[in-house]
Amino acid sequence: MATTPAATTREQLLVRLRRAEGQLRGVQRMLEEGADCREVLTQLSAVKAALDQVGLHLITDQMRTCVAQGEGDCVQQFEDTIATFLRFAALAR
């Protein structure tokens, strides 16, 4: 069975999410073991960056799909995607 670009992308996103999940478990362990605050915050920042990258990839993929398909309702899909992006960006701060 051939692998489609979308399936590959989806698998890559799942790999990123699993990696972030492992990093988050590591942060929990660090807290349980009384790790230095700076080290914990550094790892939290890495987890947040990984999650942000997944979110941005999902949003940009949706925008590319809309433009590539060029359907009549693309304008509304684009506006919806922009609204989602703006909410996502506000949460990322």
Secondary structure as UniProt FT lines:
FT   HELIX           5..32
FT   TURN            33..34
FT   HELIX           37..69
FT   TURN            72..73
FT   HELIX           74..92
//
